Amino acid sequence: MEPATWTFIILGAAMIAFISSKVPLAVVAGGVVLALWATGVRSLPEVFEGFADPTVVFIVSLFIVIESLEASGITAWLANFVVNRAGTSRTRLVLVIGVAAGVLGAFISVSGTVGALLPVVVIVTKKAGMLPSKMLIPLAFLASGGSVLTLTASPVNIVVSQAASDHGGRQFGYFEFALAGIPLVVITILIVLLAGDRLLPDRSPESIASPDPTAHAKRLREDYRMDVSAGALYTVEEGVAEVLVAPHSSLIGRHVLPGMTTPDDGLVVLGVRRGDHAGPLVRESEETEEAEERFELRAGDAVLVQGPWAALERYAASQDVIAVTPPQSLQRAVPLSRKYKRTLFIFAAMILLLVTGVVPTAIATMLAAGALIVTKVVRLPTVYRAVPWSIVILVGGMIPLSRAFVDTGSADIVADLVLGNLGAASPYLALLVICVISMVLGQFMSNLATVLVMLPIAIAIAGSTGASIQPFMMGLAVCGAASFITPVATAGNLIVMRAGGYHFGDYWKLGVPLMVVYLGIAVLYVPLIWPF
């Protein structure tokens, strides 16, 4: 069987597996890698080259940067800022987040935009009493809309601009894309406002946002009957941690009273509760001897300790206790820790590199991630937990299939089929067909790969119909950004998948209406601005 035929079969099988949601995404990606090798479509080195692709490096590095923003309290501060300005109104939050995603997406990549705003959106939605799943897909889609605002917002824009110049047209201006991009962002925000609540799923994320220090402090005050404010329990330098005495712990049998300190880390004991007791073990009016007798620790007892964050992390990591809530998650919910300045500096340097294009995107994020680890903003064990390895496997496994689609001539087969059926048809019909095919391919291939596949087709059709190449190139840029039906369509869609607790089939309900809008803009509106 020809390699092109095998490629179509493997692509179809992968699409069925993705849509069914019955097979884990990483398993599907692994199956694609094995199938490409077993059928001889790709050699052994070629099927694994996707895992060394810059996109994979970018995603891994980006999640390390996201983790640092959370660990340093920057996202908690931004969330408080947004909530204070927008309140908890869904309408205001959609507007603020939509504008922020569109503007930021105009200057850095879709993935960079989603990565920068994702932790903020998660915390903001929690404070507003909303599920993150109601806002994270719109975040990814709005970032895609922002990629059609400036020339450098996406590699696709640069490719189509140069192609227009090389084939009888002219290059697009830096902000000329905004003539098509602004309507896309505005209409997307309106659809999310009017129908987003019905079209978006109610999902519980795989990993929830950091706890609210105020609510956590209130619970501790009630459980341990303390008259202490949240501000006193959680500061930039210090915090509190509630731990349970582990079975076979060396602490069992020891006598502990409030006010004592732990021998190794110098943490202050604020209170102790018996595992089967509703309140603190001792009241101030009780005699000391009775207190000491009742404060002999047993397995399952709860101890509340206070001290520096680093000491709390060490104490919670010991085998003697089990942390009820990890100190790291509590610390990241405290706005602006002492690490925030170095984090902001490194993050700003990364954004500058992304905007200027001095180094490739993957190198910019990799440098930032390395700097954050070296400066101890994040530690290696935390880094390993922060990276969504299933997504890394998914991207690395699908890249060889995308390349096989071009290398085996599968793309040429599609191109010949389109040209053979269109002939000298109306330029509007030709643009419609090109955009529809681009949108379909773009759900399973990167937008850049999709545009590169469709570019020779669009150039040939523009030449055969005698039409200007400008509307065809701008139409490709618009439709190349319309990757809304599957999570594998863009890295931005993938990034929000775990945080929103999404399934593979959750994207299409909002994605299909938006694709219709993008198609209408590309086919009907674009020729009005850039005539045939």
N, C-alpha and C positions, 0 to 999 in steps of 0.2 A: 504493500500500500504506500502511496506517495506521502512524503512528510507533510505536505499541506493538508491532505485529508486527515491524517492523524492529529494535526494541530486543531482542525475544526472539531474533531470528535472529543479531544481532551478539553477544549474550551467549553463545548456544550455540556459535557459531564460535570465540569467544575461549576458552571452556572446552575445546573439542576441541584447540585449538592449545596451551593450557597443559598439558593432560594428556599430549599426545604428546611433549613436550620436544624436538621437532625444530626448532622455531622459537624463536630467542632471545626472552626475555621482553620486552625493550625493543621489539623489532620487532612483537610482538603488540600491545603497548600503542599503538604508533604506528599500527598498522592499525585499532585500535578508534577512535582519534581521527579518522582519515581516513574510516572507514565512517560514523560518526555525522554528519560534515559532508556527505558525498556523498549520504546518504539524506535529508538535511534534518531529521534528528531533533534536532540541535543546530546553532545558528548558529556562525559562525566564532569570535567571541569566546568562546562557551560551551564549545567543544571544547578550548580552551586554558586555560580558567580553572582547571583542576586543577593546573597548574604554579605557580599563585599561592596554592594552598590552604594553610592553616596546617599541615596534615599534612606536606606536602613541605618547608616551611620547618623544621618540627620535626626531620625526619629528617636534613636537611643539617646543621643546627646540632648535632644530637646526635652525629654522626660526628666533627665537629670537637672536641667535648668529649671523646669517646672517645680521639681521637688525642692530646690533651693529657695525659690520664691515663697513656697509655703513654709519651709522650715525657718526662714528668717522673719516671718510675720508680715512680709510685704503684701501678700494677697489678703490677709486679714485686715490690714490697714486700708487697702483699696476697696475691699468689700464694705467696710464701715463708711468710707467716703461716698461710695455709690448709693448705699442705703440712705445716708443722711441727705443726699441731694435728691434722690428719686423716691425715697420712702419705700414702702412695701407694695406700692401700686404696680400691678402687672403691666399696665400700659406704659407707665414711665420707665420701668425696667427694660421693657422691650425696646423702647425708643433709645435709651441711653446705651444699652448693649449693642443695638443695631448700628447706631452711628459710630460707636467706638470700633466695632469690628470692620465696618466699611472703610473708615479712615485709615486704620492701621493696616488693613489689607491692601491699601493702595500703595504702600511703601515697602512692605516686607511680604514674604511668601504667605500663602494660605495656611500652611502648617505653622509658621512662626506666629501668625496672628492668633490662631486657635490655641496654640501652646501658651502664649502670653496671657490670654484672657480666660482660659478654661478654669484655673483654680479660683479666680475672682468670681466667675459666674456661679460656680458650685456653692461657694460660701454665701454669695448674695441671695441665691434662690432659697437656701436653707433659712437665712434670716427673714426672708419674706414669706416663709411658710409654703414654698413651692417645691415640687420635685425637680431635680436637675434635668431630668429627661424632658421637661417642658421647655427648656431653654438651650440645651447644648446642640441639638441638631440645627436649630435656627442660627446659632453661633457659627457653625461650620459653613452653612449655606450663605450666610451674609459675608463671611470672609471670602468665599468664592466670588460673590458679587463685587467685593472690593478689588479683586484682582483684575477687573476690567475698567479700572479708573485711571491708571497711568501706564505708560509704556513699560516701565521696569517692574511693575507689580507681578508679572508672570513671564517666564521664558516664552510662553506661547505668543504674547504680544510682540516680543522682539522678533520672533520667527516670522509671523505674518507681516509685520511691517517691512522687514527686509525682503521677503518674497514679493510683496507688492512693488517695491522699488526695482527689483530685478526683472520683473515681467511687465513692464510698460506702465506701471503706476508710480506712486510716490510713497515715501515713508510717512507714517502717521506721526503727528506731533505728540509731545510728552503727555499732555492732558487731553488730547483729542479723543482718547478712548472713553473719557468721562461722559461724552455725549451719549454713549450707549450704556455706560456703567451706572450713571446716576439713576436713570429710570429703573434699572434692575434692582438696585439696593432699596429704593423707595417702595417699589411694588412688593418686594420681598417682606419688608417691614410691615406693610399694610396687610398682607396675607397672614403673617404670623399673628398680628393683632386681632384680625377678624375671625380667623378659622384655626389658628395654631393650637388652641386648647383642645379642639376636637380632633385634629389630625395627628397630634403627637401623643405617644403612649404614656401610660403611668408605669414607670419602671423604677425599681429600687436598684441603685448602683451597686456594683460589685464591691467597691470600697467607698465608705461614706466620708463626708467632709469632716474636718476637725470639729470637736465639740465646742460649744459656746461656753467660754469661761464663766460668764455670769450665771448661766443656768447650772453649770457644774458646781460652782461655789454655793449656790442656793441649796442644792441637794446635800452637799457636805455639811452645811450649817445645820440643816434639819436633822441629818443622820447622827451627827456628833454634838448637836445642841451647842454650837459655838456662835458667838456674836461677833463675827468677823466679816468684813466686806470682801467682795471679789477682788477689788484693787489691792487688798492686803495679801490675799492668797496668791495672786498671779501678777507678777511684775516682769520686767525685762530680764532681771538677774535671777530671780527665784520663783519657785512654784511649789505646789503640793502634789503628792501622789498617794493614792489609796492602794494598798497592797494586801493580798491575802497570804497568810502563813501557809507554805506548801507542805504537803505530806512529807514526812521524814526530814523536815527542816531542822537545822541546828538551833533555830530560835525556839523550838518547842520546849516548854518547861521554864523558860526565862521569865522573870518578873519585869513588867514594863509599866511605867506610869507616864501620863502627859507631862511634858517638860524635860524628859530625859532625852539624851542624844544617842544616835547609833555610834558604835565604837569606830568603825572604819571611815565613814563618810561625813560624820558630824551632823547628820540630819536631826532636826528637832521633832520629837513625837508630839503630835497635836491631840491625838485621841486613839482609843482602842475600842473595838466592838467585838463581842462574842459572835461566832458564826451563826448561832441560833437565837441571838438576842436582838431585839428591835432597836435598842438605843445604846448609848455609851455604857461601858461596864461600871463606871464609878461616877458618883456625883461629888461635888466639892464638899458637901457636908459629912461625907463618910470618913471614918477614921483611917489613918494611913495603913495600919497593919491589916485591916480588913481589905483595903484597896489592893495592897500588895498580894494578898492571898488570892483575890479574885482576878488579878491581872497576870496570873501565870498563863503564858501563851499556849494555845492548842492549835492543831491543824485546822485551817479554815477561818481563824480569827482575822479580822480586818484591822489594819494599822494605818493611820493617817500621819504622814511625815512631811516636813517642809524643809527646803534648802535650795542650794544652787541647782540649776537645771542639769548640769553635767553630772553632779553627784546623784541626783534623782535617777538619771538614766542608768548609771552604774548599779545603783541599789536595785532598781526594778529588773535589771538583767541577771541578777544573782539567782542561784538555784534555790535559795531559801524562801523566796517570795514569788507571788504571781501578781503582776500589775492588773488592776481592774481596768484602768485606762492608761495606755502607754504615755509616759511623760512627754515623748516627742510630739504626739498629736495635740497635747494640751499646750505645749510651748508654741507651736506654729499658729495657734489660735490667738496668741497674744500679739497685738499689733507692734511691729518694728522691734525685733530683738536686737541685741548688740551686734549681730552679724549683718544687719540690713545694709549698712553703708558699703561694705565690700561687695555684697550681692548686687546692689544697685549699680555700682561702678562696673562690675563684670557684665551685667545684663545690658547696660547702656552701651558698652563697647561692642557687645555682640550685635545689638540693633544697628549700630553705626556700620559695622562690617556688612551686615545684610543689606542695608540701604545703599551703601556705596558700591557694593560688589567687588571690593578690593580682593577678597578671597572667595572661593566657592562657598555656597550655603552650608554644606556639610562641615567644611573646615571651620567656619565661623562658630557654629554650635559646638563642635568638638573642642575648640580652644576654650570656649566658655565653660563647658562641662569640666574640662581638665583643671581650669583655674579654680573653679568652685570646690573641687575635691582637694586640690593642693592647699588652698587657704582654709580648709576644714569647715566650710559652710555646710557641707554634707559629708557623711562618712560612707565608706565603701559598702558596709552591710545595708545601709539605707538605700544606697544607689541600686543595689541588686534587687531590692524589693520594689523600687519605684518604677523600674522599666517593665512595661507589659510585654513579656516575651512571646506570648501568643500572637500579638500583632506583628512583632519582628519576624516571626516565622512565616506569617501570612504574606507580608510584603516580599520577603526574600524568596519565597516559593513561587509567587506570581510573576515576578520580573522575568524569569526565563521564558514563560509562556508568552508574555508581551513581545519579547524579542523574537521568539520563534514565529509569531504571527507575521512579522515583517520578513525575516530571513528565509522562510520556506516559500514565499510567494503567495501566501494566503491573502495578504493585503492587495496584491496585484490582481488576484482573482476577483475580489470585491470591486476594485477600480474598473476592470474591464467590463464587469456586469453592469455597473452604473452607466458607463459611457455607451455601451451597446444598446441600452434601453432608452436613454434620453435623446440621443442624436442631437438634432438642432431644436430642442424644445425651448420654451419660454425661459428667460433667465430667472424669473421668480420660481418656476417649477424646479429648475436645476438647483437653485440655492436651497429650496425646501428639501430636496432629496439629500443633498450634501449635508445639511444640518441634521436631518433625522438620523442618517447613518453615523455621523459624528457623535450624536448623543447616545446612540445604542452602544457603539464601541467604547465610548468614554465611561460607561458604567463598570467596565472590567479591565480597562487599560488606563494608564496615566493620561492626563489631558494633553501633555506634550507629545506622547507617542501617538495618540489619536489624531492630533492635528498634523503630525508629520506623515501619517498614513494618508490622510485626506487631502493634503496640500497639493500633490501632483494632479489629483483628480479635479480639484477646484480650479487649478491653473489651466488645465486642458479644456475644461468646460467653458471657462470665461473666454478662452481664445476661440473656441468653436462657435460660440454664440455672438462673438463680437462685442461683448459687454465689457465694462470697466472691471478691473480686477479688485478695486477697493472694496465694494460691498461684499464680495466673496471672502476676502481676507478678514474683514471685520466680523462677518457672520460666523466664520470659523472661530474667531477669538471668543465671541459670545457663547457659541454652543460648546466650545471646549471647556468653558467654566461651568456648564450645566451638568455636573456629575452628582446627581442627587438621589439616585434610586438604591444604590448599594453602598455599604461601608467601605468596600475596597476601591471605590471610584477615585477617592483622593485621600491623601494622608490626613487631611483635616477631618474627614468623616471617620477615619479609623481612630484618630486621637480621642474623639469624644465618645467612642463606643463603650469603653470600659467605665468611664466616669459616669455615663448616663445609664448604664445597665441595659443598653440596647441589644436587640436581636437583629439578625440580618434583614428581616422583613419589616423593620420599623421605619425605614427611611422613605419608602415609596409614597406613603400617604400624603406627606407634605411635598415630597420630591416631584411627583407627577404634575400637580398644579404649577409648580415653579418651572418645570421643564416646558410646559405649554407657554408660559409667559416668556421664557427665554427664546423659544422657537418663534413666537410672534414678534418679539423685538428684532430677532435676526432676519426674519423673512419680510416683514412688513415695514418696520420702523427704520432699520439700517439703510435700505435703498432710498429712503426719503432724505437722509442726511448725506449719504454717499451714493448718488444715482448710478444706475447701470450705464 
